[in-house]
């Protein structure tokens, strides 16, 4: 893990707001000791269940014509997480703060690049591939240690590394559920934030894929045709048919999506551009609520096959200056929602114990 910048006790002390009579996550979260060289062994022997890992980059977003700023989510999120109350509902000592990927060289190199320039476009794609390799390696180490990664992006390009790393650790392809306004299943035109899942699928790391809440206005005919031809392995519902036309029910669609992916290990992918008025590279004014995305994370986190949580595309630097901490606070909510639902002491729902009535999804036309 040469490209890993470990989080230290000094880093944690700087961002934890101590208060008499209270205990914060920052006082209880586990750090890897400075003298530890065998990180994998430390993870295996640690009793904590979750590993927090940040990817402070926006190269994949810019390579996909998006606005920069997703690199700022990690700093915002870790500050909020450190100041969550440690209490009977959620324990900070079940969370190992691994640190962040060192992408300083790649970020510096990308500053002078223009994606409109065909030569620069190839350089952008190559930088994303370099990040892919590092992310896949780190995620693989975490999963092999029987821990659950919680990844804070960064762009949605990092879904590829998450899926690949998990699949390599598990020794087989994995499934994914993606709460997103976009499919990120675009053509293999060079790596960027819009094709992480299609690359993982084509390379055999992704078995089944469900897109939850696709926005009809921003999905191409070509992508819809591709998904239709892959109906046995790739499915979706749309926000419009759930939230606008009320043709489908949110809670029932959670069951439909769960039934599609539940039998194998799966990753939970959350793109914050699916929530209205959240500062992102591709902000929306229409979409599911914060409460619904929290319910989504809770629902899919309950299953024993939930193998990682990835929260991406948030860009605090693009938000309102006085309230740019709110994205970090939202990420903190989603992480604790996941930990609470996934905690064995609270009763994980086994894939074999879920007895939802199977319903065939509506045919894609």
C-alpha positions in Angstrom: 0.0 0.0 0.0 2.7 2.5 -1.1 0.1 5.0 -2.2 -1.8 5.0 1.1 -1.6 8.1 3.4 -2.5 6.7 6.8 -4.7 8.7 9.1 -2.8 9.5 12.4 -3.7 10.3 15.9 -2.5 13.9 15.3 -4.9 14.2 12.3 -7.8 12.9 14.4 -7.1 15.2 17.3 -7.2 18.2 15.0 -10.7 17.5 13.8 -12.4 16.1 16.9 -14.2 18.7 19.0 -13.9 17.5 22.6 -16.7 18.4 25.0 -17.1 17.7 28.7 -19.7 14.9 29.3 -19.6 13.7 25.7 -17.7 11.0 23.8 -17.2 11.5 20.1 -16.3 9.0 17.4 -13.0 10.7 17.0 -12.1 9.6 20.6 -12.9 5.9 19.8 -12.2 5.2 16.2 -9.2 2.9 15.6 -6.1 4.0 13.8 -3.3 1.8 12.5 -0.2 2.4 14.7 2.6 4.3 13.0 5.1 1.5 13.6 2.8 -1.1 12.0 4.2 -2.3 8.6 2.0 -5.3 8.0 -1.3 -3.4 7.5 -3.1 -6.6 6.2 -2.2 -8.5 9.4 -3.4 -5.6 11.6 -6.7 -5.5 9.8 -7.2 -9.3 10.1 -6.5 -9.2 13.9 -8.5 -6.1 14.7 -12.0 -6.7 16.1 -13.5 -3.7 14.4 -15.7 -4.6 11.4 -15.5 -1.6 9.1 -12.6 0.2 7.4 -12.9 3.8 6.3 -11.0 4.8 3.2 -10.9 8.1 1.2 -10.2 8.8 -2.4 -9.8 12.6 -2.8 -9.8 13.0 -6.6 -12.0 14.4 -9.3 -10.0 13.3 -12.3 -12.6 10.7 -13.4 -15.3 13.3 -13.1 -13.5 15.8 -15.3 -12.6 13.1 -17.8 -16.4 12.7 -18.1 -17.0 16.4 -18.8 -18.1 17.0 -15.2 -17.4 19.9 -12.9 -14.4 19.5 -10.5 -14.8 19.5 -6.7 -15.4 15.8 -5.8 -11.9 15.7 -4.3 -13.1 17.8 -1.4 -15.6 15.3 0.0 -13.1 13.2 2.1 -11.9 16.1 4.2 -15.5 17.3 4.9 -16.7 13.8 5.7 -14.0 12.7 8.1 -14.5 15.9 10.1 -18.2 15.2 10.5 -17.6 11.5 11.2 -15.1 12.3 14.0 -17.7 14.4 15.8 -20.6 11.9 15.7 -21.7 11.0 19.2 -20.5 7.6 20.5 -23.5 6.0 22.2 -25.6 2.9 22.4 -26.9 3.3 18.9 -23.5 3.3 17.1 -20.0 2.6 18.2 -17.0 4.5 16.8 -14.7 1.7 17.9 -16.1 -0.5 15.2 -14.6 1.7 12.6 -10.9 1.6 11.5 -9.8 4.8 9.8 -7.3 3.6 7.2 -6.6 6.9 5.5 -6.7 8.2 2.0 -5.2 7.3 -1.4 -2.3 9.5 -2.3 -3.4 11.0 -5.6 -1.4 14.2 -5.4 0.8 13.4 -8.4 -2.2 12.5 -10.6 -4.2 15.6 -9.5 -1.2 17.8 -10.2 -0.7 16.2 -13.7 -4.4 16.6 -14.5 -4.5 20.4 -13.7 -3.1 21.3 -17.1 -5.3 18.9 -19.1 -8.3 19.8 -21.2 -10.7 17.0 -21.9 -11.9 18.7 -25.1 -8.4 18.1 -26.5 -8.2 14.6 -27.9 -4.6 14.1 -26.8 -5.4 15.3 -23.3 -8.4 13.0 -23.2 -6.1 9.9 -23.4 -3.9 11.3 -20.6 -7.0 11.7 -18.4 -8.1 8.2 -19.1 -4.6 6.9 -18.3 -4.6 8.7 -14.9 -7.9 7.1 -14.0 -6.5 3.7 -14.9 -3.6 4.4 -12.5 -6.1 5.2 -9.7 -8.1 2.1 -10.6 -5.2 -0.2 -9.9 -4.5 1.4 -6.5 -8.1 1.4 -5.4 -8.6 -2.3 -6.5 -5.5 -3.3 -4.5 -6.4 -1.6 -1.3 -10.1 -2.8 -1.4 -8.8 -6.3 -2.1 -6.6 -6.2 1.0 -9.4 -4.9 3.2 -11.9 -7.5 2.0 -9.4 -10.4 2.3 -9.0 -9.4 5.9 -12.7 -10.1 6.4 -13.5 -6.4 6.8 -16.1 -4.2 5.1 -14.7 -1.2 3.3 -16.6 2.1 3.5 -15.2 4.3 0.7 -15.6 8.0 0.3 -15.0 9.4 -3.2 -14.0 11.0 -5.4 -15.8 10.3 -8.6 -18.0 7.4 -9.5 -15.1 6.1 -11.6 -13.9 4.4 -8.4 -16.8 1.9 -8.6 -14.6 -0.1 -10.9 -11.8 -0.4 -8.3 -14.3 -1.3 -5.6 -15.9 -4.0 -7.6 -12.6 -5.4 -9.0 -11.0 -5.4 -5.5 -13.9 -7.1 -3.9 -14.2 -9.7 -6.7 -10.5 -10.5 -6.5 -10.7 -10.9 -2.7 -13.8 -13.1 -3.0 -12.4 -15.1 -5.8 -15.5 -14.6 -8.0 -17.5 -11.9 -9.7 -19.7 -9.8 -7.4 -23.0 -7.9 -7.8 -23.7 -4.2 -7.3 -26.7 -2.0 -6.5 -26.3 1.6 -7.6 -28.5 4.4 -6.2 -27.9 6.9 -9.1 -29.5 9.3 -11.5 -27.2 7.9 -14.2 -26.4 4.3 -15.3 -22.6 4.8 -15.5 -22.8 2.0 -18.0 -21.6 3.9 -21.0 -19.3 2.7 -23.8 -15.7 1.6 -23.2 -14.2 4.7 -24.6 -11.4 5.1 -22.0 -11.9 5.2 -18.2 -13.9 8.0 -16.6 -16.7 8.4 -14.1 -19.5 7.3 -16.5 -18.3 3.8 -17.3 -17.0 2.2 -14.1 -19.7 -0.4 -14.1 -19.5 -1.2 -17.8 -15.8 -1.8 -17.6 -16.2 -4.0 -14.5 -18.9 -5.9 -16.3 -16.9 -6.4 -19.5 -13.9 -7.6 -17.6 -15.8 -10.2 -15.6 -15.7 -8.6 -12.2 -19.3 -7.6 -12.1 -22.0 -10.3 -12.4 -25.3 -8.7 -11.7 -26.0 -4.9 -11.7 -29.1 -3.0 -10.6 -29.5 0.8 -11.1 -32.0 2.3 -8.7 -33.7 5.6 -9.6 -32.4 6.2 -13.1 -33.4 9.6 -14.5 -35.2 9.1 -17.8 -34.2 12.5 -19.2 -30.5 11.7 -18.8 -30.1 8.2 -20.1 -29.3 7.6 -23.7 -31.3 5.3 -26.0 -28.1 3.4 -26.7 -27.6 2.6 -23.0 -31.2 1.6 -22.6 -30.9 -0.8 -25.5 -27.7 -2.3 -24.1 -29.4 -2.9 -20.7 -32.4 -4.4 -22.4 -30.2 -7.0 -24.2 -28.6 -7.8 -20.8 -31.8 -8.2 -18.9 -30.7 -11.4 -17.1 -27.8 -9.6 -15.5 -28.5 -5.8 -15.7 -31.8 -4.2 -14.6 -33.1 -0.8 -13.5 -36.0 1.2 -12.3 -36.5 5.0 -12.8 -37.1 7.8 -10.4 -39.8 9.1 -12.8 -41.9 5.9 -12.5 -41.5 5.8 -8.7 -41.5 9.4 -7.6 -43.5 11.2 -10.4 -45.9 8.8 -12.1 -46.2 6.6 -9.0 -46.3 3.6 -11.3 -44.0 1.8 -8.9 -43.7 1.9 -5.2 -40.4 2.8 -3.5 -40.5 0.2 -0.8 -41.6 -2.5 -3.2 -38.8 -1.6 -5.6 -36.3 -2.1 -2.8 -37.5 -5.7 -2.6 -37.4 -6.2 -6.4 -33.8 -4.9 -6.6 -32.8 -6.9 -3.5 -34.2 -10.1 -4.9 -32.1 -9.5 -8.1 -28.7 -9.2 -6.3 -29.1 -10.8 -2.9 -27.7 -14.3 -3.5 -24.1 -13.2 -4.0 -21.8 -10.6 -2.4 -22.7 -7.1 -3.5 -21.5 -3.6 -3.2 -23.7 -0.7 -2.3 -23.0 2.4 -4.5 -24.4 5.8 -3.6 -24.0 8.7 -6.0 -25.0 11.9 -4.3 -26.0 13.5 -7.6 -29.3 11.5 -7.2 -30.4 13.8 -4.4 -31.8 17.3 -5.1 -29.6 20.4 -4.4 -26.6 18.4 -3.1 -23.4 20.0 -4.5 -22.0 17.6 -7.1 -20.4 17.6 -10.5 -23.9 17.0 -11.9 -26.4 18.5 -9.5 -30.1 17.8 -9.8 -33.2 19.7 -8.7 -35.4 16.6 -8.8 -34.9 13.2 -7.2 -35.2 11.1 -4.1 -35.0 12.7 -0.7 -32.2 12.4 1.9 -34.6 10.2 4.0 -35.1 7.8 1.1 -31.4 7.4 0.4 -30.9 6.7 4.1 -33.6 4.1 4.0 -32.0 2.6 0.9 -28.6 2.3 2.7 -30.3 0.8 5.8 -32.3 -1.7 3.7 -29.4 -3.1 1.6 -26.9 -2.9 4.5 -28.9 -5.5 6.5 -28.0 -8.4 4.3 -24.9 -10.5 5.1 -23.8 -10.3 1.5 -23.4 -6.5 1.7 -19.6 -6.3 1.0 -18.9 -2.6 0.8 -20.4 0.9 0.9 -19.2 3.6 -1.6 -20.4 7.2 -1.3 -19.3 9.4 -4.2 -19.6 12.5 -6.3 -20.2 14.9 -3.4 -18.4 18.2 -3.9 -18.5 20.5 -0.8 -16.2 23.0 -2.6 -19.1 23.6 -5.1 -21.7 24.2 -2.3 -22.8 27.2 -0.4 -19.8 28.6 1.5 -21.5 28.9 4.8 -22.9 25.4 4.7 -20.3 23.3 2.8 -20.1 21.1 5.9 -23.5 19.6 5.2 -22.3 17.1 2.6 -19.8 15.7 5.2 -22.7 15.5 7.6 -24.9 13.7 5.1 -22.1 11.2 4.4 -21.8 10.7 8.2 -25.5 9.8 8.4 -25.2 7.3 5.6 -22.2 5.6 7.1 -23.8 5.2 10.5 -27.1 4.0 8.9 -25.0 1.3 7.2 -23.1 0.3 10.3 -26.3 0.1 12.4 -28.1 -2.1 9.9 -25.1 -4.3 9.2 -24.1 -4.9 12.8 -24.5 -8.6 13.7 -25.5 -7.7 17.2 -28.6 -6.0 15.7 -29.3 -9.0 13.5 -28.1 -9.2 9.9 -30.7 -10.6 7.6 -29.3 -13.6 5.9 -29.8 -13.9 2.1 -31.5 -17.3 2.8 -33.8 -15.8 5.5 -35.4 -13.1 3.4 -38.8 -14.4 2.3 -40.0 -11.6 0.0 -42.5 -12.7 -2.7 -40.7 -12.9 -6.0 -42.1 -10.5 -8.5 -40.9 -10.4 -12.1 -39.8 -6.8 -12.9 -41.7 -5.0 -15.6 -40.3 -5.7 -19.0 -38.1 -2.9 -20.4 -39.6 -1.5 -23.5 
